[in-house]
Amino acid sequence: MADLPIAAVVRIAKQSGAERVGSDAAAALVAKAEDYIAELVKEANKLAMHAGRKTIKEEDVILAAKSM
């Protein structure tokens, strides 16, 4: 699995109100974000395939996120 950049995740955490983010917390956030994205893609892919498409569209992602 390709790793998300830790700096990007820390930046998102700070924009969401965190004053400081420890390195262990940043690593945990990256791992959880990657897990969530992987599950979201699996669900969106199921929706795209059900619609007879190979390409995941925005609507698939939105519907998949609602069902999670």
CORLIN-V762259 format. One line per field, one symbol per residue. psi: psi as a letter, one per 40 degrees, with the letter a starting at -180 (. if undefined). burial: b if it has 9 or more other ideal C-beta (glycine too) atoms within 8 Angstrom, else e. A space follows every 10 residues. Layout:
# CORLIN-V762259
psi = ???
burial = ???
This chain:
# CORLIN-V762259
psi = hhhihddddd dddddeehdi hidddddddd dddddddddd dddddddddd efiehhiddd dddddde.
burial = eeebebeebb eebbeeeeee beeeebbebb eebbeeebbb bebbbbbbbe eeeeebeeeb bebbeeee
